[in-house]
């Protein structure tokens, strides 16, 4: 299952992007987004998010 980032909670720190083994996280409009088609559903991004902005979609 893919993960998603809650835009209102995201602080755009970039911690998640570096942890994603699939390269599914990108930055747009000062927020990070996850490409659901590329996401492996591993949860590595969610485990490093300091504001808990990432959850299962």
mmCIF file as Biopython writes it, N, C-alpha, C and O atoms, coordinates in Angstrom:
data_model
#
loop_
_atom_site.group_PDB
_atom_site.id
_atom_site.type_symbol
_atom_site.label_atom_id
_atom_site.label_alt_id
_atom_site.label_comp_id
_atom_site.label_asym_id
_atom_site.label_entity_id
_atom_site.label_seq_id
_atom_site.pdbx_PDB_ins_code
_atom_site.Cartn_x
_atom_site.Cartn_y
_atom_site.Cartn_z
_atom_site.occupancy
_atom_site.B_iso_or_equiv
_atom_site.auth_seq_id
_atom_site.auth_asym_id
_atom_site.pdbx_PDB_model_num
ATOM 1   N N  . UNK A ? 1  ? 0.831  -1.177 0.000  1.0 0.0 1  A 1 
ATOM 2   C CA . UNK A ? 1  ? 0.000  0.000  0.000  1.0 0.0 1  A 1 
ATOM 3   C C  . UNK A ? 1  ? 0.878  1.244  0.000  1.0 0.0 1  A 1 
ATOM 4   O O  . UNK A ? 1  ? 1.869  1.306  0.729  1.0 0.0 1  A 1 
ATOM 5   N N  . UNK A ? 2  ? 0.529  2.214  -0.796 1.0 0.0 2  A 1 
ATOM 6   C CA . UNK A ? 2  ? 1.286  3.454  -0.913 1.0 0.0 2  A 1 
ATOM 7   C C  . UNK A ? 2  ? 1.074  4.346  0.309  1.0 0.0 2  A 1 
ATOM 8   O O  . UNK A ? 2  ? 0.108  4.188  1.056  1.0 0.0 2  A 1 
ATOM 9   N N  . UNK A ? 3  ? 1.984  5.268  0.490  1.0 0.0 3  A 1 
ATOM 10  C CA . UNK A ? 3  ? 1.898  6.246  1.569  1.0 0.0 3  A 1 
ATOM 11  C C  . UNK A ? 3  ? 1.562  7.609  0.980  1.0 0.0 3  A 1 
ATOM 12  O O  . UNK A ? 3  ? 1.728  7.837  -0.218 1.0 0.0 3  A 1 
ATOM 13  N N  . UNK A ? 4  ? 1.086  8.518  1.839  1.0 0.0 4  A 1 
ATOM 14  C CA . UNK A ? 4  ? 0.774  9.881  1.400  1.0 0.0 4  A 1 
ATOM 15  C C  . UNK A ? 4  ? 1.289  10.859 2.444  1.0 0.0 4  A 1 
ATOM 16  O O  . UNK A ? 4  ? 1.462  10.516 3.613  1.0 0.0 4  A 1 
ATOM 17  N N  . UNK A ? 5  ? 1.528  12.080 1.996  1.0 0.0 5  A 1 
ATOM 18  C CA . UNK A ? 5  ? 1.992  13.140 2.882  1.0 0.0 5  A 1 
ATOM 19  C C  . UNK A ? 5  ? 0.857  14.146 3.035  1.0 0.0 5  A 1 
ATOM 20  O O  . UNK A ? 5  ? 0.300  14.619 2.044  1.0 0.0 5  A 1 
ATOM 21  N N  . UNK A ? 6  ? 0.521  14.467 4.274  1.0 0.0 6  A 1 
ATOM 22  C CA . UNK A ? 6  ? -0.493 15.476 4.544  1.0 0.0 6  A 1 
ATOM 23  C C  . UNK A ? 6  ? 0.158  16.845 4.373  1.0 0.0 6  A 1 
ATOM 24  O O  . UNK A ? 6  ? 1.005  17.240 5.174  1.0 0.0 6  A 1 
ATOM 25  N N  . UNK A ? 7  ? -0.239 17.564 3.332  1.0 0.0 7  A 1 
ATOM 26  C CA . UNK A ? 7  ? 0.400  18.827 2.963  1.0 0.0 7  A 1 
ATOM 27  C C  . UNK A ? 7  ? 0.326  19.870 4.078  1.0 0.0 7  A 1 
ATOM 28  O O  . UNK A ? 7  ? 1.275  20.631 4.269  1.0 0.0 7  A 1 
ATOM 29  N N  . UNK A ? 8  ? -0.765 19.917 4.803  1.0 0.0 8  A 1 
ATOM 30  C CA . UNK A ? 8  ? -0.908 20.919 5.863  1.0 0.0 8  A 1 
ATOM 31  C C  . UNK A ? 8  ? 0.029  20.665 7.037  1.0 0.0 8  A 1 
ATOM 32  O O  . UNK A ? 8  ? 0.340  21.585 7.794  1.0 0.0 8  A 1 
ATOM 33  N N  . UNK A ? 9  ? 0.477  19.434 7.191  1.0 0.0 9  A 1 
ATOM 34  C CA . UNK A ? 9  ? 1.349  19.070 8.303  1.0 0.0 9  A 1 
ATOM 35  C C  . UNK A ? 9  ? 2.822  19.092 7.906  1.0 0.0 9  A 1 
ATOM 36  O O  . UNK A ? 9  ? 3.683  19.359 8.744  1.0 0.0 9  A 1 
ATOM 37  N N  . UNK A ? 10 ? 3.116  18.818 6.658  1.0 0.0 10 A 1 
ATOM 38  C CA . UNK A ? 10 ? 4.492  18.743 6.162  1.0 0.0 10 A 1 
ATOM 39  C C  . UNK A ? 10 ? 5.232  20.062 6.362  1.0 0.0 10 A 1 
ATOM 40  O O  . UNK A ? 10 ? 4.718  21.130 6.032  1.0 0.0 10 A 1 
ATOM 41  N N  . UNK A ? 11 ? 6.452  19.975 6.909  1.0 0.0 11 A 1 
ATOM 42  C CA . UNK A ? 11 ? 7.286  21.163 7.108  1.0 0.0 11 A 1 
ATOM 43  C C  . UNK A ? 11 ? 8.403  21.241 6.068  1.0 0.0 11 A 1 
ATOM 44  O O  . UNK A ? 11 ? 9.288  22.091 6.167  1.0 0.0 11 A 1 
ATOM 45  N N  . UNK A ? 12 ? 8.361  20.362 5.082  1.0 0.0 12 A 1 
ATOM 46  C CA . UNK A ? 12 ? 9.315  20.355 3.974  1.0 0.0 12 A 1 
ATOM 47  C C  . UNK A ? 12 ? 10.765 20.228 4.436  1.0 0.0 12 A 1 
ATOM 48  O O  . UNK A ? 12 ? 11.650 20.899 3.906  1.0 0.0 12 A 1 
ATOM 49  N N  . UNK A ? 13 ? 11.004 19.373 5.418  1.0 0.0 13 A 1 
ATOM 50  C CA . UNK A ? 13 ? 12.361 19.204 5.934  1.0 0.0 13 A 1 
ATOM 51  C C  . UNK A ? 13 ? 13.227 18.329 5.032  1.0 0.0 13 A 1 
ATOM 52  O O  . UNK A ? 13 ? 14.452 18.440 5.049  1.0 0.0 13 A 1 
ATOM 53  N N  . UNK A ? 14 ? 12.588 17.452 4.237  1.0 0.0 14 A 1 
ATOM 54  C CA . UNK A ? 14 ? 13.322 16.611 3.310  1.0 0.0 14 A 1 
ATOM 55  C C  . UNK A ? 14 ? 13.823 15.295 3.870  1.0 0.0 14 A 1 
ATOM 56  O O  . UNK A ? 14 ? 14.439 14.516 3.143  1.0 0.0 14 A 1 
ATOM 57  N N  . UNK A ? 15 ? 13.576 15.028 5.138  1.0 0.0 15 A 1 
ATOM 58  C CA . UNK A ? 15 ? 14.054 13.780 5.744  1.0 0.0 15 A 1 
ATOM 59  C C  . UNK A ? 15 ? 13.498 12.563 5.024  1.0 0.0 15 A 1 
ATOM 60  O O  . UNK A ? 15 ? 14.205 11.572 4.839  1.0 0.0 15 A 1 
ATOM 61  N N  . UNK A ? 16 ? 12.259 12.630 4.625  1.0 0.0 16 A 1 
ATOM 62  C CA . UNK A ? 16 ? 11.600 11.491 3.977  1.0 0.0 16 A 1 
ATOM 63  C C  . UNK A ? 16 ? 12.195 11.176 2.615  1.0 0.0 16 A 1 
ATOM 64  O O  . UNK A ? 16 ? 12.363 10.009 2.260  1.0 0.0 16 A 1 
ATOM 65  N N  . UNK A ? 17 ? 12.510 12.203 1.860  1.0 0.0 17 A 1 
ATOM 66  C CA . UNK A ? 17 ? 13.011 12.000 0.496  1.0 0.0 17 A 1 
ATOM 67  C C  . UNK A ? 17 ? 14.295 11.184 0.476  1.0 0.0 17 A 1 
ATOM 68  O O  . UNK A ? 17 ? 14.471 10.317 -0.380 1.0 0.0 17 A 1 
ATOM 69  N N  . UNK A ? 18 ? 15.178 11.454 1.401  1.0 0.0 18 A 1 
ATOM 70  C CA . UNK A ? 18 ? 16.437 10.726 1.474  1.0 0.0 18 A 1 
ATOM 71  C C  . UNK A ? 18 ? 16.278 9.276  1.903  1.0 0.0 18 A 1 
ATOM 72  O O  . UNK A ? 18 ? 17.146 8.452  1.617  1.0 0.0 18 A 1 
ATOM 73  N N  . UNK A ? 19 ? 15.196 8.954  2.576  1.0 0.0 19 A 1 
ATOM 74  C CA . UNK A ? 19 ? 14.959 7.597  3.065  1.0 0.0 19 A 1 
ATOM 75  C C  . UNK A ? 19 ? 14.237 6.711  2.064  1.0 0.0 19 A 1 
ATOM 76  O O  . UNK A ? 19 ? 14.227 5.491  2.225  1.0 0.0 19 A 1 
ATOM 77  N N  . UNK A ? 20 ? 13.636 7.289  1.042  1.0 0.0 20 A 1 
ATOM 78  C CA . UNK A ? 20 ? 12.817 6.516  0.105  1.0 0.0 20 A 1 
ATOM 79  C C  . UNK A ? 20 ? 13.690 5.705  -0.861 1.0 0.0 20 A 1 
ATOM 80  O O  . UNK A ? 20 ? 14.396 6.287  -1.684 1.0 0.0 20 A 1 
ATOM 81  N N  . UNK A ? 21 ? 13.650 4.373  -0.771 1.0 0.0 21 A 1 
ATOM 82  C CA . UNK A ? 21 ? 14.484 3.552  -1.647 1.0 0.0 21 A 1 
ATOM 83  C C  . UNK A ? 21 ? 14.006 3.549  -3.104 1.0 0.0 21 A 1 
ATOM 84  O O  . UNK A ? 21 ? 14.758 3.177  -4.005 1.0 0.0 21 A 1 
ATOM 85  N N  . UNK A ? 22 ? 12.767 3.959  -3.332 1.0 0.0 22 A 1 
ATOM 86  C CA . UNK A ? 22 ? 12.217 3.962  -4.687 1.0 0.0 22 A 1 
ATOM 87  C C  . UNK A ? 22 ? 12.304 5.324  -5.361 1.0 0.0 22 A 1 
ATOM 88  O O  . UNK A ? 22 ? 11.993 5.448  -6.545 1.0 0.0 22 A 1 
ATOM 89  N N  . UNK A ? 23 ? 12.719 6.341  -4.625 1.0 0.0 23 A 1 
ATOM 90  C CA . UNK A ? 23 ? 12.773 7.689  -5.189 1.0 0.0 23 A 1 
ATOM 91  C C  . UNK A ? 23 ? 11.392 8.237  -5.514 1.0 0.0 23 A 1 
ATOM 92  O O  . UNK A ? 23 ? 11.229 9.000  -6.467 1.0 0.0 23 A 1 
ATOM 93  N N  . UNK A ? 24 ? 10.390 7.846  -4.717 1.0 0.0 24 A 1 
ATOM 94  C CA . UNK A ? 24 ? 9.002  8.228  -4.986 1.0 0.0 24 A 1 
ATOM 95  C C  . UNK A ? 24 ? 8.625  9.585  -4.422 1.0 0.0 24 A 1 
ATOM 96  O O  . UNK A ? 24 ? 7.526  10.072 -4.686 1.0 0.0 24 A 1 
ATOM 97  N N  . UNK A ? 25 ? 9.509  10.209 -3.653 1.0 0.0 25 A 1 
ATOM 98  C CA . UNK A ? 25 ? 9.181  11.477 -3.005 1.0 0.0 25 A 1 
ATOM 99  C C  . UNK A ? 25 ? 9.879  12.622 -3.722 1.0 0.0 25 A 1 
ATOM 100 O O  . UNK A ? 25 ? 11.086 12.586 -3.963 1.0 0.0 25 A 1 
ATOM 101 N N  . UNK A ? 26 ? 9.093  13.639 -4.056 1.0 0.0 26 A 1 
ATOM 102 C CA . UNK A ? 26 ? 9.626  14.823 -4.720 1.0 0.0 26 A 1 
ATOM 103 C C  . UNK A ? 26 ? 9.094  16.072 -4.029 1.0 0.0 26 A 1 
ATOM 104 O O  . UNK A ? 26 ? 8.157  16.013 -3.233 1.0 0.0 26 A 1 
ATOM 105 N N  . UNK A ? 27 ? 9.711  17.198 -4.352 1.0 0.0 27 A 1 
ATOM 106 C CA . UNK A ? 27 ? 9.290  18.480 -3.781 1.0 0.0 27 A 1 
ATOM 107 C C  . UNK A ? 27 ? 8.558  19.297 -4.834 1.0 0.0 27 A 1 
ATOM 108 O O  . UNK A ? 27 ? 8.988  19.382 -5.984 1.0 0.0 27 A 1 
ATOM 109 N N  . UNK A ? 28 ? 7.440  19.901 -4.423 1.0 0.0 28 A 1 
ATOM 110 C CA . UNK A ? 28 ? 6.684  20.800 -5.290 1.0 0.0 28 A 1 
ATOM 111 C C  . UNK A ? 28 ? 5.950  21.808 -4.422 1.0 0.0 28 A 1 
ATOM 112 O O  . UNK A ? 28 ? 5.295  21.433 -3.449 1.0 0.0 28 A 1 
ATOM 113 N N  . UNK A ? 29 ? 6.056  23.071 -4.765 1.0 0.0 29 A 1 
ATOM 114 C CA . UNK A ? 29 ? 5.363  24.133 -4.025 1.0 0.0 29 A 1 
ATOM 115 C C  . UNK A ? 29 ? 5.694  24.111 -2.531 1.0 0.0 29 A 1 
ATOM 116 O O  . UNK A ? 29 ? 4.806  24.267 -1.693 1.0 0.0 29 A 1 
ATOM 117 N N  . UNK A ? 30 ? 6.965  23.918 -2.204 1.0 0.0 30 A 1 
ATOM 118 C CA . UNK A ? 30 ? 7.455  23.907 -0.828 1.0 0.0 30 A 1 
ATOM 119 C C  . UNK A ? 30 ? 6.874  22.793 0.035  1.0 0.0 30 A 1 
ATOM 120 O O  . UNK A ? 30 ? 6.852  22.903 1.261  1.0 0.0 30 A 1 
ATOM 121 N N  . UNK A ? 31 ? 6.404  21.726 -0.597 1.0 0.0 31 A 1 
ATOM 122 C CA . UNK A ? 31 ? 5.910  20.551 0.117  1.0 0.0 31 A 1 
ATOM 123 C C  . UNK A ? 31 ? 6.422  19.309 -0.587 1.0 0.0 31 A 1 
ATOM 124 O O  . UNK A ? 31 ? 6.736  19.354 -1.777 1.0 0.0 31 A 1 
ATOM 125 N N  . UNK A ? 32 ? 6.506  18.221 0.122  1.0 0.0 32 A 1 
ATOM 126 C CA . UNK A ? 32 ? 6.915  16.948 -0.470 1.0 0.0 32 A 1 
ATOM 127 C C  . UNK A ? 32 ? 5.665  16.164 -0.854 1.0 0.0 32 A 1 
ATOM 128 O O  . UNK A ? 32 ? 4.635  16.256 -0.186 1.0 0.0 32 A 1 
ATOM 129 N N  . UNK A ? 33 ? 5.762  15.403 -1.924 1.0 0.0 33 A 1 
ATOM 130 C CA . UNK A ? 33 ? 4.665  14.543 -2.355 1.0 0.0 33 A 1 
ATOM 131 C C  . UNK A ? 33 ? 5.213  13.160 -2.668 1.0 0.0 33 A 1 
ATOM 132 O O  . UNK A ? 33 ? 6.390  13.007 -2.995 1.0 0.0 33 A 1 
ATOM 133 N N  . UNK A ? 34 ? 4.353  12.159 -2.565 1.0 0.0 34 A 1 
ATOM 134 C CA . UNK A ? 34 ? 4.736  10.778 -2.844 1.0 0.0 34 A 1 
ATOM 135 C C  . UNK A ? 34 ? 3.988  10.304 -4.076 1.0 0.0 34 A 1 
ATOM 136 O O  . UNK A ? 34 ? 2.764  10.414 -4.150 1.0 0.0 34 A 1 
ATOM 137 N N  . UNK A ? 35 ? 4.722  9.781  -5.038 1.0 0.0 35 A 1 
ATOM 138 C CA . UNK A ? 35 ? 4.116  9.204  -6.235 1.0 0.0 35 A 1 
ATOM 139 C C  . UNK A ? 35 ? 3.635  7.807  -5.873 1.0 0.0 35 A 1 
ATOM 140 O O  . UNK A ? 35 ? 4.438  6.904  -5.635 1.0 0.0 35 A 1 
ATOM 141 N N  . UNK A ? 36 ? 2.315  7.638  -5.833 1.0 0.0 36 A 1 
ATOM 142 C CA . UNK A ? 36 ? 1.718  6.362  -5.417 1.0 0.0 36 A 1 
ATOM 143 C C  . UNK A ? 36 ? 2.086  5.220  -6.357 1.0 0.0 36 A 1 
ATOM 144 O O  . UNK A ? 36 ? 2.144  4.068  -5.928 1.0 0.0 36 A 1 
ATOM 145 N N  . UNK A ? 37 ? 2.332  5.515  -7.619 1.0 0.0 37 A 1 
ATOM 146 C CA . UNK A ? 37 ? 2.692  4.473  -8.578 1.0 0.0 37 A 1 
ATOM 147 C C  . UNK A ? 37 ? 4.108  3.941  -8.360 1.0 0.0 37 A 1 
ATOM 148 O O  . UNK A ? 37 ? 4.409  2.804  -8.721 1.0 0.0 37 A 1 
ATOM 149 N N  . UNK A ? 38 ? 4.967  4.758  -7.773 1.0 0.0 38 A 1 
ATOM 150 C CA . UNK A ? 38 ? 6.355  4.387  -7.535 1.0 0.0 38 A 1 
ATOM 151 C C  . UNK A ? 38 ? 6.593  3.875  -6.120 1.0 0.0 38 A 1 
ATOM 152 O O  . UNK A ? 38 ? 7.508  3.085  -5.889 1.0 0.0 38 A 1 
ATOM 153 N N  . UNK A ? 39 ? 5.774  4.321  -5.176 1.0 0.0 39 A 1 
ATOM 154 C CA . UNK A ? 39 ? 5.918  3.976  -3.760 1.0 0.0 39 A 1 
ATOM 155 C C  . UNK A ? 39 ? 5.868  2.462  -3.558 1.0 0.0 39 A 1 
ATOM 156 O O  . UNK A ? 39 ? 4.992  1.781  -4.092 1.0 0.0 39 A 1 
ATOM 157 N N  . UNK A ? 40 ? 6.823  1.947  -2.777 1.0 0.0 40 A 1 
ATOM 158 C CA . UNK A ? 40 ? 6.897  0.518  -2.477 1.0 0.0 40 A 1 
ATOM 159 C C  . UNK A ? 40 ? 6.048  0.130  -1.265 1.0 0.0 40 A 1 
ATOM 160 O O  . UNK A ? 40 ? 5.811  -1.054 -1.022 1.0 0.0 40 A 1 
ATOM 161 N N  . UNK A ? 41 ? 5.595  1.125  -0.510 1.0 0.0 41 A 1 
ATOM 162 C CA . UNK A ? 41 ? 4.806  0.855  0.685  1.0 0.0 41 A 1 
ATOM 163 C C  . UNK A ? 41 ? 5.635  0.354  1.852  1.0 0.0 41 A 1 
ATOM 164 O O  . UNK A ? 41 ? 5.108  -0.321 2.737  1.0 0.0 41 A 1 
ATOM 165 N N  . UNK A ? 42 ? 6.910  0.667  1.872  1.0 0.0 42 A 1 
ATOM 166 C CA . UNK A ? 42 ? 7.803  0.149  2.909  1.0 0.0 42 A 1 
ATOM 167 C C  . UNK A ? 42 ? 7.699  0.912  4.230  1.0 0.0 42 A 1 
ATOM 168 O O  . UNK A ? 42 ? 8.000  0.357  5.286  1.0 0.0 42 A 1 
ATOM 169 N N  . UNK A ? 43 ? 7.276  2.174  4.183  1.0 0.0 43 A 1 
ATOM 170 C CA . UNK A ? 43 ? 7.126  2.969  5.393  1.0 0.0 43 A 1 
ATOM 171 C C  . UNK A ? 43 ? 8.388  3.623  5.900  1.0 0.0 43 A 1 
ATOM 172 O O  . UNK A ? 43 ? 8.375  4.228  6.972  1.0 0.0 43 A 1 
ATOM 173 N N  . UNK A ? 44 ? 9.478  3.519  5.163  1.0 0.0 44 A 1 
ATOM 174 C CA . UNK A ? 44 ? 10.731 4.133  5.604  1.0 0.0 44 A 1 
ATOM 175 C C  . UNK A ? 44 ? 10.574 5.633  5.776  1.0 0.0 44 A 1 
ATOM 176 O O  . UNK A ? 44 ? 11.145 6.218  6.696  1.0 0.0 44 A 1 
ATOM 177 N N  . UNK A ? 45 ? 9.813  6.252  4.907  1.0 0.0 45 A 1 
ATOM 178 C CA . UNK A ? 45 ? 9.603  7.695  4.972  1.0 0.0 45 A 1 
ATOM 179 C C  . UNK A ? 45 ? 8.839  8.091  6.231  1.0 0.0 45 A 1 
ATOM 180 O O  . UNK A ? 45 ? 9.189  9.062  6.902  1.0 0.0 45 A 1 
ATOM 181 N N  . UNK A ? 46 ? 7.800  7.335  6.540  1.0 0.0 46 A 1 
ATOM 182 C CA . UNK A ? 46 ? 6.968  7.636  7.708  1.0 0.0 46 A 1 
ATOM 183 C C  . UNK A ? 46 ? 7.761  7.520  9.005  1.0 0.0 46 A 1 
ATOM 184 O O  . UNK A ? 46 ? 7.520  8.262  9.957  1.0 0.0 46 A 1 
ATOM 185 N N  . UNK A ? 47 ? 8.689  6.603  9.035  1.0 0.0 47 A 1 
ATOM 186 C CA . UNK A ? 47 ? 9.450  6.386  10.268 1.0 0.0 47 A 1 
ATOM 187 C C  . UNK A ? 47 ? 10.410 7.529  10.589 1.0 0.0 47 A 1 
ATOM 188 O O  . UNK A ? 47 ? 10.827 7.664  11.739 1.0 0.0 47 A 1 
ATOM 189 N N  . UNK A ? 48 ? 10.772 8.353  9.607  1.0 0.0 48 A 1 
ATOM 190 C CA . UNK A ? 48 ? 11.698 9.450  9.853  1.0 0.0 48 A 1 
ATOM 191 C C  . UNK A ? 48 ? 11.033 10.834 9.868  1.0 0.0 48 A 1 
ATOM 192 O O  . UNK A ? 48 ? 11.702 11.831 10.136 1.0 0.0 48 A 1 
ATOM 193 N N  . UNK A ? 49 ? 9.762  10.906 9.592  1.0 0.0 49 A 1 
ATOM 194 C CA . UNK A ? 49 ? 9.066  12.196 9.545  1.0 0.0 49 A 1 
ATOM 195 C C  . UNK A ? 49 ? 8.943  12.777 10.958 1.0 0.0 49 A 1 
ATOM 196 O O  . UNK A ? 49 ? 8.315  12.164 11.821 1.0 0.0 49 A 1 
ATOM 197 N N  . UNK A ? 50 ? 9.531  13.946 11.202 1.0 0.0 50 A 1 
ATOM 198 C CA . UNK A ? 50 ? 9.518  14.506 12.556 1.0 0.0 50 A 1 
ATOM 199 C C  . UNK A ? 50 ? 8.157  15.061 12.996 1.0 0.0 50 A 1 
ATOM 200 O O  . UNK A ? 50 ? 7.945  15.301 14.184 1.0 0.0 50 A 1 
ATOM 201 N N  . UNK A ? 51 ? 7.242  15.264 12.053 1.0 0.0 51 A 1 
ATOM 202 C CA . UNK A ? 51 ? 5.918  15.818 12.389 1.0 0.0 51 A 1 
ATOM 203 C C  . UNK A ? 51 ? 4.783  14.844 12.094 1.0 0.0 51 A 1 
ATOM 204 O O  . UNK A ? 51 ? 3.611  15.218 12.138 1.0 0.0 51 A 1 
ATOM 205 N N  . UNK A ? 52 ? 5.129  13.602 11.796 1.0 0.0 52 A 1 
ATOM 206 C CA . UNK A ? 52 ? 4.154  12.548 11.522 1.0 0.0 52 A 1 
ATOM 207 C C  . UNK A ? 52 ? 3.157  12.943 10.426 1.0 0.0 52 A 1 
ATOM 208 O O  . UNK A ? 52 ? 1.952  12.728 10.557 1.0 0.0 52 A 1 
ATOM 209 N N  . UNK A ? 53 ? 3.685  13.523 9.347  1.0 0.0 53 A 1 
ATOM 210 C CA . UNK A ? 53 ? 2.846  13.967 8.229  1.0 0.0 53 A 1 
ATOM 211 C C  . UNK A ? 53 ? 2.619  12.870 7.195  1.0 0.0 53 A 1 
ATOM 212 O O  . UNK A ? 53 ? 1.891  13.079 6.224  1.0 0.0 53 A 1 
ATOM 213 N N  . UNK A ? 54 ? 3.229  11.705 7.391  1.0 0.0 54 A 1 
ATOM 214 C CA . UNK A ? 54 ? 3.148  10.624 6.400  1.0 0.0 54 A 1 
ATOM 215 C C  . UNK A ? 54 ? 2.369  9.451  6.983  1.0 0.0 54 A 1 
ATOM 216 O O  . UNK A ? 54 ? 2.625  8.998  8.099  1.0 0.0 54 A 1 
ATOM 217 N N  . UNK A ? 55 ? 1.400  8.970  6.186  1.0 0.0 55 A 1 
ATOM 218 C CA . UNK A ? 55 ? 0.583  7.834  6.618  1.0 0.0 55 A 1 
ATOM 219 C C  . UNK A ? 55 ? 0.220  6.982  5.409  1.0 0.0 55 A 1 
ATOM 220 O O  . UNK A ? 55 ? 0.427  7.386  4.265  1.0 0.0 55 A 1 
ATOM 221 N N  . UNK A ? 56 ? -0.322 5.807  5.674  1.0 0.0 56 A 1 
ATOM 222 C CA . UNK A ? 56 ? -0.762 4.942  4.570  1.0 0.0 56 A 1 
ATOM 223 C C  . UNK A ? 56 ? -1.927 5.603  3.850  1.0 0.0 56 A 1 
ATOM 224 O O  . UNK A ? 56 ? -2.809 6.195  4.473  1.0 0.0 56 A 1 
ATOM 225 N N  . UNK A ? 57 ? -1.914 5.491  2.539  1.0 0.0 57 A 1 
ATOM 226 C CA . UNK A ? 57 ? -2.974 6.104  1.721  1.0 0.0 57 A 1 
ATOM 227 C C  . UNK A ? 57 ? -4.254 5.306  1.787  1.0 0.0 57 A 1 
ATOM 228 O O  . UNK A ? 57 ? -5.246 5.678  1.160  1.0 0.0 57 A 1 
#
